[in-house]
Amino acid sequence: MSVERLVVELRRDLIGYLQRKGQTIEDAEDLVQEAFVRFHRAGHDLSEADARPLLFVIARNLQTDRWKSAGRKGVRGTDDIHALDAGPRAVASDAPAADQHLIGRENLAAAARIIRALPPRTRDAFLLNRFEGQTYSQIAKRLGVSVSMVEKHIAEALRQLKISREG
């Protein structure tokens, strides 16, 4: 394969990848150009076996740097560069479908309602354990109850959540 054709294919795949990660076509083209520049400045050659994954890593890092400088948080999608070899044939997005996102939000809202409706000690024990990562003995000391009582409170909270999911 000629170098020109290889560059055209890599450019197309990199732009597609960056667009699936939320970049506009213009931003993706800028990032791809910068990725090729950094690749060559580092002394790499497109004929090397690891050229493709290395270019994807460089592009992903450039995108991450751009997001950080823009004040965004986190990197969406996969960090597995081997999954990127599918190029334009890759899955368009790793994000859940809109209906799955809505169902997840509804389930979360239902769980929050159940947790708010729990008796205060049961709710406190559950939240301390599940969201603050405290052990049963730490919760017992904090609430002034026995470890056995903490176990009962958490079991009741879990039972209520299970009932709400089944009902």
Order of alpha helices (4+ residues) and beta strands (2+ residues): alpha-alpha-alpha-alpha-alpha-alpha-alpha
